[in-house]
Amino acid sequence: MFGLTFLRATSKTTTHRVVPFRIETTKLPAVAGYVAGGYDSGGYISGIIKVAFPADTLTTLSATLTTARYAAAGFANSGVAGYAAGGVASSGLVSGIDKVAFPADSKTTLSATLTTARYAAAGFANSGVAGYAAGGSDSGGISGIDKVAFPADTKTTLSATLTTARAYAAGFANSGVAGYVAGGEDSGGKVSGVDKFAFPADSKTTLSATLTTARDTPAGFANSGVAGYVAGGYDSTYISGIDKVSFAADTKTTLSATLTSARQLAGCFANSGTL
């Protein structure tokens, strides 16, 4: 099953491709991770699975996505809500944004929608401030970035754009500092570059550091305040390596540790602990 994932904290202190993402907590102990939608042998999935920390017990929410879909972008406002934006449904591309409110795990659909229906966008968030859906594909690659402001859930489109229109990139964030979009696929093929969007101005720069190899469909997650990670993906073959982008210098190294098997289309989330 391919699905998107997001991470919740307490309110106290086949080409069925998915764009993984990770949203970090902000001085909040983590509570649960969620996997929403996807595609399996039975077709499109609307269900949402919850993995409760620290016991790692799994339940399925009674709430479901408005439409069964895969390849949505995910992001979260930790302690408040998680969001699933866009994707591919049996009826075609999706522009809608579903919201799962914590801790009740109730689902509503925003009146705001993505600028264009799309799939395979990269999701990241500045928790407590806004979530972002970057790039993706409609009839072609998208360079634009939609921003959903918390808590009003109003959508605007940034004046800054990705360096190239692309889909299947990894998204991660150093919450309160910047969001990153790494790799992906554009009209020229696989991408090695990493774009950075500085909060709160949402201004874009492109890192001098690049991924070890140009790739699409990697997984992205972060240890907020420390580093972001880009795991696996596909270049001319499946990838097992993991690149690390250290904050705040934005230097890239490659871990000696690798994934158990080379893979693409993985889902990712992380527990950053307290910051």
Beta strands, then each sheet from edge to edge (+ up, - down):
strand 1: 4-9
strand 2: 30-40
strand 3: 43-52
strand 4: 57-60
strand 5: 73-77
strand 6: 81-89
strand 7: 92-101
strand 8: 106-109
strand 9: 122-126
strand 10: 130-134
strand 11: 145-149
strand 12: 154-157
strand 13: 170-174
strand 14: 178-182
strand 15: 185-186
strand 16: 189-190
strand 17: 194-198
strand 18: 203-206
strand 19: 219-223
strand 20: 227-231
strand 21: 242-246
strand 22: 251-254
sheet 1: 1+ 2- 3+ 4-
sheet 2: 5+ 6- 7+ 8-
sheet 3: 9+ 10- 11+ 12-
sheet 4: 13+ 14- 17+ 18-
sheet 5: 15+ 16-
sheet 6: 19+ 20- 21+ 22-
end
